């Protein structure tokens, strides 16, 4: 316990190894972020199930958490990203339905959304997860590296490839989504 801040997530997780109820602090601190990420990815219907599963898995795997880390959010969102990989088809259908629903009110917006869904489909699973953690979960490169268990250079490469593929797929600036240099704006779907 030497060197740990009493308020840090690492400390709470370390305490939970002896007193499992201490893990409730992690749930209380991070449930909203995990739920919000899942909700933006797969909709409210599945988000609660995903978030609950994330915390159940995190509790089961808490011995593997590096207790010197102050923030468990990247770790938890990494678990969420792994669970959400299975739900990409559901997520794609939701985005397509959202695009179709917007079709009557703003045809060019619906067209852009459909193009963005197709562009996301063109990415590898790893590129898509890095992009979603950056654009949807608002994690830094370092936090994405932590969440996915990869070096920061790998995160940079995945995001760079993702941006390049999306720009290419969207026609090198033919839409507002493609011309944005900020991937958070490009994928505001």
Residue pairs with C-beta under 8 A, 6 or more apart in sequence:
1 11
1 14
3 68
4 10
4 11
4 14
4 67
4 68
5 11
5 70
8 69
8 70
8 71
9 25
9 26
9 29
9 30
9 69
9 70
9 71
9 72
9 73
10 65
10 66
10 67
10 68
10 69
10 70
10 72
11 67
12 22
12 23
12 25
12 26
13 22
13 23
13 26
13 62
13 65
13 67
13 72
14 67
15 22
16 22
16 23
16 26
16 59
16 62
17 62
17 63
20 59
23 58
23 59
23 62
26 55
26 58
26 72
26 76
27 55
29 72
30 72
30 73
30 76
31 51
31 55
33 73
33 76
33 77
33 137
34 50
34 51
34 54
34 55
34 76
34 77
34 80
35 47
35 48
35 51
37 77
37 80
37 136
37 137
38 46
38 47
38 48
38 50
38 51
38 54
38 80
38 84
39 47
40 136
41 47
41 84
41 87
41 91
41 132
41 136
42 50
42 84
42 87
42 90
42 91
42 94
43 94
46 87
46 90
50 80
50 83
50 84
50 87
51 80
53 83
54 76
54 79
54 80
54 83
55 76
57 79
57 83
58 65
58 72
58 75
58 76
58 79
61 79
65 72
65 75
69 75
69 146
71 143
73 139
73 143
74 139
74 143
74 144
74 146
74 147
75 146
75 147
77 133
77 137
77 139
77 143
77 147
78 133
78 146
78 147
78 148
78 149
81 129
81 132
81 133
81 147
81 148
84 91
84 129
84 132
85 125
85 129
88 125
88 128
92 117
92 120
92 121
95 113
95 116
95 117
95 120
95 189
96 114
96 117
98 113
98 189
99 110
99 111
99 113
99 114
99 117
99 189
100 110
102 109
102 110
102 113
103 110
112 175
112 176
112 177
113 189
115 169
115 170
115 175
115 177
116 166
116 170
116 177
116 186
116 187
116 189
117 189
118 169
119 165
119 166
119 169
119 170
119 177
120 128
120 131
120 166
120 187
122 165
122 166
122 169
123 131
123 161
123 162
123 165
123 166
124 161
126 148
126 158
127 158
127 159
127 161
127 162
127 165
128 162
129 148
130 144
130 148
130 155
130 158
130 159
130 162
131 158
131 159
131 162
131 183
131 187
132 187
133 139
133 143
133 144
133 147
133 148
134 141
134 144
134 159
134 183
134 184
135 183
135 184
135 186
135 187
135 188
136 187
138 184
139 147
141 152
141 155
141 156
141 159
142 152
144 155
145 151
145 152
145 154
145 155
148 154
148 155
159 183
162 183
163 183
163 186
166 177
166 178
166 183
166 186
167 173
167 178
170 177
170 178
171 178
172 178
173 179
177 185
177 186
177 187
178 186
180 186
